[in-house]
Amino acid sequence: MGVVEVAAKKGTHPAAQIVFVDTPGVHKPGSQLDRRMLHEVYEALETRDLVLVLMDATRRVQLGEGEGGGRETRDVWTSEDDFLFGLIRKVDCPVFLLLTKIDLVPKDRLLPLIELLMRQYEFAQVIPISARKRDGLDLLLRRIVDVLPIGERYFPKDQYTDQPQRFMVAELIRESILTETGEEVPYASAVAIEAYEEPEIQPEGRAKKRKSAEPARLPLTRIAAAIYCERDGQKAILIGKGGSKLKEIGTAARRKIESLLGTRVYLELHVVVEPNWRESKVFVEQLDWRNQLERLALEQVTERTQPGDVEAGEGAATEGQEIWEQE
């Protein structure tokens, strides 16, 4: 869930709190992981006041030479689209169509695309948006507020998600895998946080002993995570020559995590081959952060220490399989 506070605007809309539920992408399930993801979609559709369908306005397929030697294009239509429309036809609430990335599409192409999609479903609103340029986002918020029921606030004003920090840390590591390896292995990779040691709170008296000229040093959060993949070839890509790729992933992830947590971060990563993990119901369930929290509540976290951790510096690789990242 992502929580957005909307301030009241006189004559336009009242104050509101919008709770967005970001579902996995809707597609026909082909593996145990896909089926688990689709289950999340079904659950989200059961408890909602409004559904937003996001579609990429840039989806096109080239058909070859058109008149005058130009490239002829048409809108892509797939069985996945039919599957999506089959889902939303079963809901009993307003459905908005959001056409995304409109800054990349000529305006004369939008109207035919909207007409095509409106023939499939009578959307309550069609709102073209560009997140990059923030086009249409204010309009979208106003339209959402218009249809939401009046009620009590679900979350405190300063809370922006229901996700625990360790889950967001795992997602930031996955994001770094995506950006550092391109399309090679991200969708066969999973990240599990194995240890998460938050910094100790320093006694107030001890903090005062620091010399005034000495800059304050941020506390240190220690995190250990496993990156799971399905084949040895994927592991080799993730590690890279001499551990170089894993170090790049760790460095990028650590910087994002430090920005999230507001502390220094010591990050330990290692790669594990789990053949066909996407087909394992047990393994997929173990990745669910809610199940992970239940297990943590039953187990006492064992402190993990490595000799020379603090001296690891920017990063060190051991046999091309592990990396430690610290500012």
LINLINCOR-V983975 format. One record per residue. N is the residue number from 1. RES is the residue in one small letter. PHI is phi as a letter, one per 40 degrees, with the letter a starting at -180 (none if undefined). D_FIRST is the distance of its C-alpha to the first C-alpha in whole Angstrom. Layout:
n=N res=RES phi=PHI d_first=D_FIRST
n=N res=RES phi=PHI d_first=D_FIRST
This chain:
n=1 res=m phi=none d_first=0
n=2 res=g phi=b d_first=4
n=3 res=v phi=b d_first=7
n=4 res=v phi=b d_first=10
n=5 res=e phi=c d_first=13
n=6 res=v phi=b d_first=16
n=7 res=a phi=c d_first=19
n=8 res=a phi=c d_first=22
n=9 res=k phi=b d_first=25
n=10 res=k phi=d d_first=28
n=11 res=g phi=g d_first=29
n=12 res=t phi=b d_first=26
n=13 res=h phi=a d_first=23
n=14 res=p phi=c d_first=22
n=15 res=a phi=c d_first=19
n=16 res=a phi=a d_first=16
n=17 res=q phi=b d_first=12
n=18 res=i phi=b d_first=10
n=19 res=v phi=b d_first=6
n=20 res=f phi=c d_first=5
n=21 res=v phi=b d_first=5
n=22 res=d phi=c d_first=6
n=23 res=t phi=c d_first=9
n=24 res=p phi=c d_first=12
n=25 res=g phi=c d_first=15
n=26 res=v phi=c d_first=17
n=27 res=h phi=a d_first=20
n=28 res=k phi=c d_first=23
n=29 res=p phi=c d_first=23
n=30 res=g phi=b d_first=25
n=31 res=s phi=a d_first=25
n=32 res=q phi=c d_first=23
n=33 res=l phi=c d_first=20
n=34 res=d phi=d d_first=20
n=35 res=r phi=c d_first=20
n=36 res=r phi=c d_first=17
n=37 res=m phi=c d_first=15
n=38 res=l phi=c d_first=16
n=39 res=h phi=c d_first=16
n=40 res=e phi=c d_first=12
n=41 res=v phi=c d_first=13
n=42 res=y phi=d d_first=15
n=43 res=e phi=c d_first=13
n=44 res=a phi=c d_first=10
n=45 res=l phi=c d_first=13
n=46 res=e phi=c d_first=15
n=47 res=t phi=b d_first=12
n=48 res=r phi=a d_first=12
n=49 res=d phi=b d_first=14
n=50 res=l phi=a d_first=14
n=51 res=v phi=b d_first=14
n=52 res=l phi=b d_first=14
n=53 res=v phi=b d_first=16
n=54 res=l phi=c d_first=17
n=55 res=m phi=b d_first=20
n=56 res=d phi=c d_first=22
n=57 res=a phi=c d_first=25
n=58 res=t phi=c d_first=27
n=59 res=r phi=c d_first=27
n=60 res=r phi=a d_first=31
n=61 res=v phi=b d_first=34
n=62 res=q phi=c d_first=37
n=63 res=l phi=b d_first=40
n=64 res=g phi=h d_first=43
n=65 res=e phi=c d_first=45
n=66 res=g phi=c d_first=45
n=67 res=e phi=c d_first=48
n=68 res=g phi=g d_first=50
n=69 res=g phi=g d_first=48
n=70 res=g phi=c d_first=45
n=71 res=r phi=c d_first=42
n=72 res=e phi=c d_first=41
n=73 res=t phi=b d_first=37
n=74 res=r phi=a d_first=35
n=75 res=d phi=c d_first=32
n=76 res=v phi=c d_first=30
n=77 res=w phi=b d_first=30
n=78 res=t phi=b d_first=29
n=79 res=s phi=c d_first=28
n=80 res=e phi=c d_first=24
n=81 res=d phi=c d_first=24
n=82 res=d phi=c d_first=26
n=83 res=f phi=c d_first=24
n=84 res=l phi=c d_first=21
n=85 res=f phi=c d_first=23
n=86 res=g phi=c d_first=24
n=87 res=l phi=c d_first=20
n=88 res=i phi=c d_first=20
n=89 res=r phi=c d_first=23
n=90 res=k phi=c d_first=22
n=91 res=v phi=c d_first=20
n=92 res=d phi=b d_first=21
n=93 res=c phi=b d_first=19
n=94 res=p phi=c d_first=19
n=95 res=v phi=b d_first=18
n=96 res=f phi=b d_first=18
n=97 res=l phi=b d_first=20
n=98 res=l phi=b d_first=19
n=99 res=l phi=c d_first=21
n=100 res=t phi=c d_first=20
n=101 res=k phi=g d_first=23
n=102 res=i phi=c d_first=25
n=103 res=d phi=c d_first=27
n=104 res=l phi=b d_first=28
n=105 res=v phi=b d_first=30
n=106 res=p phi=d d_first=33
n=107 res=k phi=d d_first=33
n=108 res=d phi=c d_first=35
n=109 res=r phi=c d_first=33
n=110 res=l phi=c d_first=30
n=111 res=l phi=c d_first=32
n=112 res=p phi=c d_first=33
n=113 res=l phi=c d_first=30
n=114 res=i phi=c d_first=28
n=115 res=e phi=c d_first=31
n=116 res=l phi=c d_first=31
n=117 res=l phi=c d_first=27
n=118 res=m phi=c d_first=28
n=119 res=r phi=c d_first=31
n=120 res=q phi=c d_first=28
n=121 res=y phi=a d_first=26
n=122 res=e phi=c d_first=27
n=123 res=f phi=c d_first=23
n=124 res=a phi=c d_first=23
n=125 res=q phi=a d_first=23
n=126 res=v phi=b d_first=23
n=127 res=i phi=b d_first=22
n=128 res=p phi=c d_first=23
n=129 res=i phi=b d_first=21
n=130 res=s phi=b d_first=22
n=131 res=a phi=c d_first=19
n=132 res=r phi=c d_first=22
n=133 res=k phi=c d_first=24
n=134 res=r phi=g d_first=21
n=135 res=d phi=c d_first=23
n=136 res=g phi=g d_first=22
n=137 res=l phi=c d_first=18
n=138 res=d phi=c d_first=20
n=139 res=l phi=c d_first=21
n=140 res=l phi=d d_first=18
n=141 res=l phi=c d_first=16
n=142 res=r phi=c d_first=20
n=143 res=r phi=c d_first=19
n=144 res=i phi=c d_first=16
n=145 res=v phi=d d_first=17
n=146 res=d phi=d d_first=20
n=147 res=v phi=b d_first=19
n=148 res=l phi=c d_first=16
n=149 res=p phi=c d_first=18
n=150 res=i phi=c d_first=19
n=151 res=g phi=a d_first=18
n=152 res=e phi=c d_first=17
n=153 res=r phi=c d_first=14
n=154 res=y phi=c d_first=11
n=155 res=f phi=b d_first=11
n=156 res=p phi=d d_first=13
n=157 res=k phi=d d_first=14
n=158 res=d phi=c d_first=14
n=159 res=q phi=c d_first=11
n=160 res=y phi=b d_first=8
n=161 res=t phi=a d_first=5
n=162 res=d phi=c d_first=6
n=163 res=q phi=c d_first=7
n=164 res=p phi=c d_first=11
n=165 res=q phi=c d_first=13
n=166 res=r phi=c d_first=15
n=167 res=f phi=c d_first=12
n=168 res=m phi=c d_first=12
n=169 res=v phi=c d_first=16
n=170 res=a phi=c d_first=16
n=171 res=e phi=c d_first=14
n=172 res=l phi=c d_first=16
n=173 res=i phi=c d_first=19
n=174 res=r phi=c d_first=18
n=175 res=e phi=c d_first=18
n=176 res=s phi=c d_first=22
n=177 res=i phi=c d_first=23
n=178 res=l phi=c d_first=22
n=179 res=t phi=c d_first=24
n=180 res=e phi=c d_first=27
n=181 res=t phi=b d_first=28
n=182 res=g phi=g d_first=27
n=183 res=e phi=c d_first=27
n=184 res=e phi=c d_first=29
n=185 res=v phi=b d_first=27
n=186 res=p phi=d d_first=23
n=187 res=y phi=c d_first=22
n=188 res=a phi=b d_first=24
n=189 res=s phi=b d_first=23
n=190 res=a phi=b d_first=20
n=191 res=v phi=b d_first=20
n=192 res=a phi=b d_first=20
n=193 res=i phi=c d_first=20
n=194 res=e phi=c d_first=23
n=195 res=a phi=a d_first=24
n=196 res=y phi=a d_first=22
n=197 res=e phi=b d_first=25
n=198 res=e phi=c d_first=24
n=199 res=p phi=c d_first=27
n=200 res=e phi=c d_first=29
n=201 res=i phi=c d_first=29
n=202 res=q phi=c d_first=33
n=203 res=p phi=d d_first=35
n=204 res=e phi=c d_first=36
n=205 res=g phi=c d_first=39
n=206 res=r phi=c d_first=39
n=207 res=a phi=c d_first=37
n=208 res=k phi=c d_first=40
n=209 res=k phi=c d_first=42
n=210 res=r phi=c d_first=41
n=211 res=k phi=c d_first=43
n=212 res=s phi=c d_first=42
n=213 res=a phi=c d_first=43
n=214 res=e phi=c d_first=41
n=215 res=p phi=c d_first=37
n=216 res=a phi=c d_first=35
n=217 res=r phi=b d_first=33
n=218 res=l phi=c d_first=29
n=219 res=p phi=c d_first=28
n=220 res=l phi=b d_first=28
n=221 res=t phi=b d_first=25
n=222 res=r phi=b d_first=26
n=223 res=i phi=b d_first=24
n=224 res=a phi=b d_first=25
n=225 res=a phi=b d_first=23
n=226 res=a phi=b d_first=25
n=227 res=i phi=b d_first=24
n=228 res=y phi=c d_first=25
n=229 res=c phi=b d_first=27
n=230 res=e phi=b d_first=29
n=231 res=r phi=b d_first=32
n=232 res=d phi=c d_first=35
n=233 res=g phi=c d_first=35
n=234 res=q phi=c d_first=31
n=235 res=k phi=c d_first=32
n=236 res=a phi=c d_first=35
n=237 res=i phi=c d_first=33
n=238 res=l phi=c d_first=30
n=239 res=i phi=c d_first=33
n=240 res=g phi=g d_first=35
n=241 res=k phi=c d_first=38
n=242 res=g phi=g d_first=39
n=243 res=g phi=g d_first=35
n=244 res=s phi=c d_first=35
n=245 res=k phi=c d_first=32
n=246 res=l phi=c d_first=30
n=247 res=k phi=c d_first=31
n=248 res=e phi=c d_first=30
n=249 res=i phi=c d_first=26
n=250 res=g phi=c d_first=26
n=251 res=t phi=c d_first=27
n=252 res=a phi=c d_first=25
n=253 res=a phi=c d_first=22
n=254 res=r phi=c d_first=24
n=255 res=r phi=c d_first=24
n=256 res=k phi=c d_first=20
n=257 res=i phi=c d_first=19
n=258 res=e phi=c d_first=22
n=259 res=s phi=c d_first=20
n=260 res=l phi=c d_first=17
n=261 res=l phi=c d_first=19
n=262 res=g phi=g d_first=22
n=263 res=t phi=b d_first=24
n=264 res=r phi=c d_first=26
n=265 res=v phi=b d_first=25
n=266 res=y phi=b d_first=28
n=267 res=l phi=b d_first=26
n=268 res=e phi=b d_first=28
n=269 res=l phi=b d_first=27
n=270 res=h phi=a d_first=29
n=271 res=v phi=b d_first=29
n=272 res=v phi=b d_first=29
n=273 res=v phi=c d_first=31
n=274 res=e phi=b d_first=29
n=275 res=p phi=d d_first=31
n=276 res=n phi=f d_first=29
n=277 res=w phi=c d_first=26
n=278 res=r phi=c d_first=24
n=279 res=e phi=c d_first=26
n=280 res=s phi=c d_first=26
n=281 res=k phi=c d_first=24
n=282 res=v phi=c d_first=24
n=283 res=f phi=c d_first=23
n=284 res=v phi=c d_first=20
n=285 res=e phi=c d_first=19
n=286 res=q phi=c d_first=20
n=287 res=l phi=c d_first=17
n=288 res=d phi=c d_first=14
n=289 res=w phi=c d_first=13
n=290 res=r phi=c d_first=13
n=291 res=n phi=c d_first=17
n=292 res=q phi=c d_first=18
n=293 res=l phi=c d_first=17
n=294 res=e phi=c d_first=19
n=295 res=r phi=c d_first=22
n=296 res=l phi=c d_first=22
n=297 res=a phi=c d_first=22
n=298 res=l phi=c d_first=25
n=299 res=e phi=b d_first=27
n=300 res=q phi=c d_first=28
n=301 res=v phi=c d_first=27
n=302 res=t phi=c d_first=30
n=303 res=e phi=c d_first=31
n=304 res=r phi=b d_first=31
n=305 res=t phi=b d_first=34
n=306 res=q phi=b d_first=36
n=307 res=p phi=d d_first=39
n=308 res=g phi=g d_first=39
n=309 res=d phi=d d_first=35
n=310 res=v phi=c d_first=36
n=311 res=e phi=c d_first=38
n=312 res=a phi=c d_first=36
n=313 res=g phi=g d_first=36
n=314 res=e phi=c d_first=34
n=315 res=g phi=i d_first=33
n=316 res=a phi=a d_first=36
n=317 res=a phi=b d_first=36
n=318 res=t phi=b d_first=38
n=319 res=e phi=f d_first=39
n=320 res=g phi=g d_first=37
n=321 res=q phi=b d_first=34
n=322 res=e phi=b d_first=32
n=323 res=i phi=a d_first=31
n=324 res=w phi=b d_first=31
n=325 res=e phi=b d_first=29
n=326 res=q phi=a d_first=30
n=327 res=e phi=c d_first=31
